[in-house]
Amino acid sequence: MKLIKKSENRKAAANNEKAKNVLSSDSKFAIVEGYKIARTNLIFSLTAAENNCVAVTSWSKGEGKSTATVNLAISIAKMGKKVLLIDTDLRRPNLHNLLKITNETGLSDVIGQFGDFDKAVHRDVISFLDVLTSGAIPPNPSELLASSNFADLVNRTKEEYDYVIMDTPPLGVVADTLLLKDFVGGYVFVVRERVTTHGDIERALQNIKIADTKVLGFLKVGCDMRTKNGYKKFGNYNYSYNYYR
């Protein structure tokens, strides 16, 4: 029992540390501005694709993907745009810990017809931002994401919201992410300095090409920020956001 408690304490501490990196009124000016640049480019890309839905992914876990997804959603909501953030990682839920909201009923429950969307969605987590957590971990996540119920849900939310942003599983871990390709204008790929390799990026791009979809841009996090390169270092967690097509 003691070992379990220590493990839970370590997990809670890690989640609290990640939650500190979510944009708030206390966030550094340069970080907020970095996300504003990213959101501008993302909105232009989605407009060109004539689609208001985007999926955010990475190659492996631990690269800061979910934090980046939350921060993009917050940044767009700050414009007064109505945003829905969906956790589509049905195997390893993330968003409820980052945003400190419950994960009792979520996406898996709604598309499995065990819950109602209007009751499952968390309204105004911040102004203009609603969140649908992943819900209970199901035995068949791929089948749920490929179902007509999921398609109906996504199409409904694309009508109700200005933007729908999906936090997806890492592309190099499971294939679920590419099941979303028909609903999104493209993918934002999060890369982390000293973690994501050139080989990881090449494999990701190849997978996305085979799936006949596209990357809208790369979001680079975890950089050493040197003022001479236009970067600035903040404490123990370093940020640099490069978003390009």
N, C-alpha and C positions, 0 to 999 in steps of 0.2 A: 504493500500500500504506500509506503514511503517513497519507493521508486516512482510509482505512478504520479504521486503528488509532485515530486521534483520535476518530472517530465512536463507535467501540466504547467507548473510555474515557469519553466524555461520557455515553453510555447507562448504563454501569456506575455512574458517579457519581450519576446521577439515580436509579437503582434503589436504591442504597445510602441515598440521602437519604430516599426514600419508606419504606424498610424501618425507618428510625429512628422513624417515626410509628406503627408497629405496637405494640400494647399489650405491656408487659413489666413486670418487677418494678421497672424504673426509671421507669416512666411517672408523670406527675404525678397526685396524688390526685384533683384535680378532673376530669381527663380520664377516669380509671377510673370515677369516680362518674357521669359523664355517660353513659357506655356502660351502666352498670348501670340507669339510668333508662330508656334506650332499650330494653334487653333486656326489662325488666319489661313495658313497654307492648306490645312485640312479642309476647311470650308470651301476654299476655291477648288480643291481637287474633287470634293463631293458634288459641287455644283456642276463641274465639267462632266462628271460621271452620271449626272441626273439621278442621284440617289442620296438619300439622307441617312443612310445606315453604314457604319464602319465597324470592322473587327480589329481589335488590337491583339497582337500575338508576339511571341519571342521564340527562340529556338529551344531553350531549356528553362527549368524553374530556377528561381533565385536571381533573375536578371532585372527585377524591378518593374516587370510588365504591369502588374495589377495596380501598383502605385501610380505609374504613368497613365494608365487608363482612367483611374479616378480623377487625376489632376486635369487631364484633357476635358473630361466631362464637366468638372467644376468650372474650368476656364470658359467653356462655351456657355454654361448656365449663367455665368456672370454677365453675359451680354444681354440677358433677358430672353434667351431662347429656351424653349421648353425641351428638356433633355431627359431621355430614359437611359439609364445605365443598367445593363443586364449582365449578370455573372453566368456565362454559358459553360463554365468549367464544372461539369456535374460530378467529376471525380475528386476534385480537390478545391472546395470552395474557398474564396479569398475575400470577396468584397465586404462581407458582413463584419469581419475582423477589422479591416482598415477603417470602415465607417462607423464601427461600434453600434451596429444594429442587429436585430435578431435574424436568424436564418431558419425559422421554424417552417414557414410555408414559402415556397419560391418557385422558380422556373420548372423544376422537375415535377412538382406537385400539380402545377397548372396544366402542363402539357400531358401529364399522366391522368388528368381529370380527377385529381384528388383535392383540388383547391381552385378558387376563383381568382382571376387576375386582379380584379378591383380590390379584393381583400388582401391579396398577397403583396401587392406593390407598396413600397414605402414612399409616401407622398412628401414632397418638399423636405428632403433630407437637408438640403440647403435650398434657398429660393430658386425655383424653376428646375430643380433636379429631383427626379424620382428614381428609385432604385428597386430592381427586382433581383433578389438574391438567388442563389442556385437551388436552394431548398434541400430536401432529403437526398442523400446519395443513393441513386437508383442502381439496380443490377444491370441495366441496359442503356447506358448514356448515349451511345452512338445511335441506337434505334430511335430513341426519343428525339434527338436532334434531326433525324431524317424523316420524322413523322409529319403527316398532314396537320396535326394539331399544332406543332411548332411553327410550321409555315403560316397557318392562320393567325397565330399569335403575333408573329413578326410583322405580317402585313397589316394587322390591326394597329400595332404600335407605330408603324411608319406613317400611318394616317393621323394618329392622335398627337404625335410629337414632332417638333422641328428636327430633332436629331436623335437617333438611336445608336448607342455606343455599346459594343459587346466586348467584354473581357473574356478571352478565349484560352483554352489550354495551350501550353507550349507546343509549337509545331513539331519539334523533334521528339516529343514524348508520346503523343497520341495523334491519330488522324482526324479527330473530331472537328478540329478547327476548319478544315477544308470543306466540311459539310455545310458550312455557312455561306459558301461562295456565291450562291444564287441570290442571296438576300442583300449583299453588301456592295457598296461601290468599289471596295478594295480593302486591302489590309494595311495597317500601320505596323511596322516591325520594330520592336524595341531591342536595341543592342546595348550591352554593358561593357565598358572598357575593362580590359584584362580578364574578361569572362567569356564573352562571345568571340569566337574565332572567325577568321576569314572563311574557313571551311564550313562553319555553321551557317554563315550567310549564303554561301554558294549552294549548300544543300537546301536551304529554305527557299531560295529563289527558284531552284530547279523544281522543287515540289509544287510551288505556286504556279510555275509555268505549265507543268504537266496538268494541273487542275484547271487550266485555262482561265485563270483570274490574274490579278495584278497587285503589286505593292504600290500604295499611294505615296509612301514615304518611310523614312527611317527616323526613329527617335532615339538619340544616343544619350545614355545616362551613365553616371558613375565615373565621370572624367576627373583627372587631375586638372584643376583650374588654375592656370597661370595668367596673371594680369597681362603679360606681354602678348599673349595669344587671344586676348579679349575675354578670358575666363576669369573667374574669381572664386576663391575657395571659401567654403562655409563650414567651419567645424570639422567633424569627422565624416560627414556625408557630402560628397562632391557631386555637383550637378553640371551638366552641359547638355543643351538640347539643340541638336541639329536636325532640322526637318526639311527634307528635300524630295523632289520627285525623280 
